Amino acid sequence: METENQSKIDEINMKRLNDANRLYRKCISEKCPSLMKRTSRHRKKIQKFTSKKHQNRVLVKIWKEKGIERKIRFYNDTLNKLEKGIKVASAKPYIVDNENHFKAIESYCNKMQDMEKEIEKTKDEINHLKSQLVRVSRKMDELNQETESEGENSRLLFK
């Protein structure tokens, strides 16, 4: 009974993984068609003597080279979970429905870009504040020197 359930779970997981594969290929073919040609050519080369999992890993490496890393993180986590034999429920957040999955990836990418922009703004603000601090400290030094010299002058006058 358990082996039947496990085989069904494995079957569902593989179907979901294949759906994810298809989704990523579609996404990349829309965004970067030349990359798609390269990956399909590469897949054909390695297909003769490697498993599907290895092919996917190779594709992930190629996609990483091209800077599509963020979208691959979800995919990598799912692959790792499926390889370890974790049940379907734990893989659900990653691959449930293709459209929702794609939207989740897009929103994740947008959030990351927004965070990067905010980090840049914060760095600029910090640099601005540092420069202001330097200016203020210079001004303070000048004022201290002036007051010291005025103090000496007043001592000389009263003598």
C-alpha positions as CSV (number, residue, x, y, z in Angstrom):
1,M,0.0,0.0,0.0
2,E,2.8,2.4,1.0
3,T,4.8,1.6,-2.1
4,E,1.8,2.4,-4.3
5,N,1.3,5.7,-2.5
6,Q,5.0,6.5,-2.8
7,S,4.9,5.6,-6.5
8,K,1.9,7.9,-7.0
9,I,3.6,10.7,-5.1
10,D,6.7,10.2,-7.2
11,E,4.6,10.3,-10.4
12,I,2.9,13.5,-9.3
13,N,6.2,15.0,-8.3
14,M,7.8,14.2,-11.7
15,K,4.7,15.6,-13.5
16,R,5.0,18.8,-11.5
17,L,8.7,18.9,-12.2
18,N,8.1,18.5,-15.9
19,D,5.4,21.2,-15.8
20,A,8.0,23.5,-14.1
21,N,10.5,22.6,-16.8
22,R,8.0,23.5,-19.5
23,L,7.2,26.7,-17.7
24,Y,10.9,27.7,-17.5
25,R,11.5,26.9,-21.1
26,K,8.5,28.9,-22.1
27,C,9.6,31.8,-19.9
28,I,13.1,31.8,-21.3
29,S,12.0,31.3,-24.9
30,E,9.9,34.5,-24.5
31,K,12.6,36.5,-22.7
32,C,15.7,35.3,-24.4
33,P,15.2,33.1,-27.5
34,S,18.9,32.7,-28.4
35,L,19.4,31.2,-24.9
36,M,16.6,28.7,-25.6
37,K,18.4,27.5,-28.8
38,R,21.6,27.0,-26.9
39,T,19.9,25.1,-24.0
40,S,18.1,22.8,-26.4
41,R,21.2,22.1,-28.3
42,H,23.1,21.4,-25.1
43,R,20.3,19.1,-23.9
44,K,20.6,17.1,-27.1
45,K,24.3,16.7,-26.6
46,I,24.0,15.4,-23.1
47,Q,20.8,13.4,-23.6
48,K,22.6,10.4,-24.9
49,F,24.3,9.4,-21.7
50,T,22.8,11.3,-18.8
51,S,19.6,11.3,-16.7
52,K,16.9,13.9,-16.8
53,K,18.0,15.2,-13.4
54,H,21.5,15.8,-14.6
55,Q,20.2,17.6,-17.8
56,N,18.1,19.8,-15.6
57,R,21.1,20.7,-13.4
58,V,23.1,21.5,-16.6
59,L,20.3,23.7,-17.8
60,V,20.2,25.4,-14.4
61,K,24.0,26.1,-14.7
62,I,23.5,27.6,-18.1
63,W,20.7,29.8,-17.0
64,K,22.7,30.9,-14.0
65,E,25.5,31.9,-16.4
66,K,23.0,34.1,-18.2
67,G,21.9,35.8,-15.1
68,I,18.5,34.3,-14.6
69,E,19.5,33.1,-11.1
70,R,16.5,34.4,-9.2
71,K,14.0,32.5,-11.2
72,I,16.1,29.3,-10.8
73,R,16.1,29.4,-7.0
74,F,12.6,28.1,-6.8
75,Y,13.4,25.5,-9.3
76,N,16.5,24.3,-7.5
77,D,14.7,24.0,-4.2
78,T,12.0,21.9,-5.8
79,L,14.6,19.7,-7.5
80,N,16.4,19.2,-4.2
81,K,13.2,18.3,-2.4
82,L,12.2,15.8,-5.0
83,E,15.6,14.2,-5.0
84,K,15.5,13.7,-1.2
85,G,12.1,12.1,-1.6
86,I,10.2,14.7,0.4
87,K,6.4,14.3,0.0
88,V,4.2,16.3,-2.4
89,A,2.9,18.6,0.3
90,S,6.3,20.1,1.0
91,A,6.8,20.7,-2.7
92,K,3.5,22.5,-3.1
93,P,4.7,26.1,-2.4
94,Y,7.1,25.7,-5.3
95,I,5.0,24.1,-8.0
96,V,1.3,24.2,-7.6
97,D,-0.2,26.0,-10.6
98,N,2.0,27.1,-13.5
99,E,0.4,30.6,-13.8
100,N,0.5,31.3,-10.1
101,H,4.1,29.9,-10.0
102,F,5.1,32.2,-12.8
103,K,3.5,35.2,-11.1
104,A,5.2,34.3,-7.8
105,I,8.6,34.2,-9.6
106,E,7.9,37.6,-11.2
107,S,6.8,39.2,-8.0
108,Y,9.8,37.8,-6.2
109,C,12.1,39.3,-8.9
110,N,10.4,42.6,-8.6
111,K,10.7,42.6,-4.8
112,M,14.4,41.9,-5.1
113,Q,14.9,44.7,-7.6
114,D,13.0,47.1,-5.3
115,M,15.1,46.0,-2.4
116,E,18.3,46.6,-4.4
117,K,17.0,50.1,-5.4
118,E,16.3,50.9,-1.7
119,I,19.7,49.7,-0.7
120,E,21.3,52.0,-3.3
121,K,19.2,54.9,-2.0
122,T,20.2,54.2,1.6
123,K,23.9,54.0,0.6
124,D,23.5,57.4,-1.1
125,E,21.9,58.9,2.0
126,I,24.7,57.4,4.2
127,N,27.3,58.9,1.9
128,H,25.6,62.3,2.0
129,L,25.3,62.2,5.8
130,K,29.0,61.3,6.0
131,S,30.0,64.2,3.8
132,Q,27.8,66.6,5.9
133,L,29.5,65.2,9.1
134,V,32.9,65.9,7.6
135,R,31.9,69.4,6.8
136,V,30.5,70.0,10.2
137,S,33.6,68.6,11.9
138,R,35.8,70.9,9.8
139,K,33.7,73.9,10.7
140,M,33.9,73.0,14.4
141,D,37.7,72.8,14.1
142,E,37.8,76.2,12.5
143,L,35.6,77.7,15.1
144,N,37.7,76.1,17.9
145,Q,40.8,77.6,16.4
146,E,39.2,81.0,16.1
147,T,38.0,81.0,19.7
148,E,41.4,79.9,20.9
149,S,43.1,82.7,18.9
150,E,40.5,85.2,20.2
151,G,41.1,84.0,23.7
152,E,44.8,84.6,23.3
153,N,44.2,88.1,21.9
154,S,41.9,89.0,24.7
155,R,44.5,87.9,27.3
156,L,47.1,90.0,25.5
157,L,44.8,93.0,25.6
158,F,44.1,92.7,29.3
159,K,47.8,92.4,30.2
